[in-house]
Amino acid sequence: MFHSSSFQPRIRGVHNGNDGIQIDRAQDLRSAITLNRTKVKELGTTDAVCWKSGIPSNSVTLRQLEYGEMDIWQELACTTSDDDAVLATDLKTTKSDISVFLTNDSDVFKGTLWLPDLRVGTFSLNIGDPDALIERNFTLTGEDAIVFQNDNLYVVYLEFTATGDTSQSFTIGSGSYAAYETPVEDPDNSGEYFLRCVRYRSSDSTNTEMTEGSDYTYNSVSGAVAIDDDSVSNGDIFTFVYSTGSYISGSDPFTSNSSDLCGIKADECSIYIRTSTTISRVQSVSFDVNFDRIDVKEIGTTDVVATGARDITTTVNLGQILETWSLDEAMRDVIGETYGKLDPREYADDMNLIIKIYSDNTKGTFKMGYRLNNLTPTSIDDGNTVDDYETRNVTLEGDHCLITSNETTLDA
């Protein structure tokens, strides 16, 4: 059996030559795949004639504690660790892989669960109450959930950078790649050794999936990879993905992270509305970002050929035990004034919500933050029950979200 302490996930952006990271502070990770098979029957026959296979659909959910780091956002956006800001729009067409490395209770490594080509469906941030740990939640969509075991135990990523405009070659298991074990043949596809190879060309920021046997070839005896000169430009980064029996020598797919924060509580953040007004007496804050995805299939292929999102919708929920109308004053943009009338018809329709995350509740060290622009109130729920205090819940809606570790960018 696989205990949670030996359930070790990593994520890697598919494009732009990303290096990949382990997923720290994960609390729950689930994959639910639907095979989309159709039963064919006919008149005059009792049993099914056959089953026809469709393109599977995989829904992956991840719940993670907020710990003030940008790394997972950078992988989802297929950008680098130097990029300190990610917009929701950056996630419309990007893809990422999740690899889960599985060791049983007897400390025997048993295999890898590989979830490739995942796209962001939704993400959210939730501060459930004033004592809560802040949580991030992600829903990702894909088509596959593949288990690699026995001789194909590990999924490995290998990067090669071209040093000229002519044909290129390197040898897996030798020279710069001596730490890498050679690929094991795909049990389902005779003569194929690679799960994927993507070429990133920085000169025009394009990503192209290479075809084994034409764009590049592999010698299973020597471990040599030869890339055709028509596929090469100086500086191209080729990311090869394959399965093999051992991980990269001297490396570990997952090591416990004791250097970053273990989590961040509600009292270690500040909530602002309309850019500069701190919201007081708020008991809960959450937002959801939903992508109206369009993943295009076509006749004649079993793959999704294009991905995108028609629209992005952000929904903010603010809850408070009613003591003052500071939230309504902020929405009316009269906070701090002695304004005598708060009519929702007059509330602003271009508000900003900012959540700033700090290393502790002294708020001396800024870690990262979230900003949602163009918000408009859509509903206000006000009520009371016997032996309780009046509550007020406000919902706002917009179409923008920025995640950044740069406080200047957050406040701009």
PyMOL commands that set and color helices and strands:
alter all, ss='L'
color gray80, all
select helices_A, chain A and resi 4-6+71-76+88-91+150-152+175-177+229-231+266-268+326-332+344-346+407-411
alter helices_A, ss='H'
color red, helices_A
select strands_A, chain A and resi 7-13+21-22+26-34+37-40+50-53+57-65+85-87+96-103+109-127+135-142+146-148+154-161+168-171+196-201+206-209+216-218+224-227+237-244+269-273+277-278+284-297+304-321+351-358+366-383+391-398+402-404
alter strands_A, ss='S'
color yellow, strands_A
deselect
rebuild
show_as cartoon
